[in-house]
Amino acid sequence: MEQFQIETAQNISIDQNTAHLGDRMLAFLIDTLILVIYYVLMIWFLLALDVDPGDQWAMYMLIGLPAFLYYLLLETFMDGKTIGKSFMKLRVVKLDGTKAGFSSYFVRWILRIIDVSISSGGIAVFTILIRGKGQRVGDIAAGTTVISEKKRIFLKDTLLRELPEDYSPKFPQVTVFKDKEMQTIKNLYDSAKRNGNHNVVVSLSNRIKKVTEITTDLQPIEFVAIVIKDYSYYTQQL
């Protein structure tokens, strides 16, 4: 699963999970199956009506319109999802993680002709694989991507440090951060400490001090470690 970074209000970069190509293909197959079933039922219905041959084309166009607009309508009214995407827990969003608008869905829908229909999905797959950020041509033009909303590992499973029972936090200001932001801080800190990259720790320390307005004489490596522990402490109190 690929990731791309977005900036939070506190200017901390966090990772956003893009949808796995396999999940997108399964969602597409589910949507295609739904459309096939719809068309079969539509044809059966029209045959049952015994419509005059001269009027059949107009009836086919009218009844087939929902299927033609399937992706545009569902993504617009289901907040970036189709039935297939919903089943696979996928969603279309803007690159900054915010909700996409009708214009974005419309651009994706129009360019689906190139991405999927004409090339049988070949262009979409090729673009997603080489572009990064999970974007096909329609996504690039619309400034969107497809993310995975599958259940992620919770903070308590990855972030919390083991603290002594008498642990006393030093910096209550750390509660300004969100779970994802603190997870990013922890990951960067652990990696920098493991690889001996002191500059990363110093940068983290400076950024944390700027966001929280904490003033301390502690060394960066000690300060960041305490910040992570303090956040763990306050999280455990919830």
Steps between C-alpha positions, in 0.01 A plus 500: 500500500653828387494814708511872434553782745264783591563793728292545813402830660810467718723454190575141595515260203285190534457206267178429315445143379419473131281213389677182395470436126350158570227655715418752229475224241268299723284808558488551123395139444223533758372819336523338157300199621231733634483682166481173306214380720324834450532481122375141492196594709445807285498297178272239656263775614485663157440168330222427745337833417495407132586858404462606138835452323499864392485614862746248644809720452344784700397262779848344508662843530261612772525187715873469433577853620547402870756238398676749272526749789566229762847612612423872489174470693620259766831672570317833525225383733695234690791726598755364256381140498327257269350172616823324408717759675275488806531122515880524474510797742642742243422868446587772249654807670704805406876466524502702823264247657191723483165411347486518121230707330269440205745654252768251607262205468389630159857523368574147624181375334571665165858373487385148593438469124878518447611330820264206500257473208725543195805323647307239700662641812855468369578872510357531852711212631814626326455855630429386857812283501741764368343821630485434874236638735250254352404721207365405160472763225160614630641543850798700375270737313256528791766528772362195678605154610331193645578419862445191709282533809567148622542474874845611599703411803393722787735731684497285811642211295796691354572820688460451873820469698522289811496744789569445869195524725633817663582671171445875513460685166696820447337655196118506492527710184559180300124440494483755217612222266271247341563126507626484140734792557651345811532167320702677230719667763562165668585326173745772398656507846543123523648484149738792563612356832554159345705644212683760706348789303525779755388771256156342467460494878603865522248594229227308680588670826490846343168434327339365818619801699362737238157332486463452877690815608696289747822650636756254638874451534474125447708346224294431182522122528385508863232762435334311213508176700320672789244654263413154367474358852287792616263453208480130585418592859217733407367253244479229764293728718222521241 
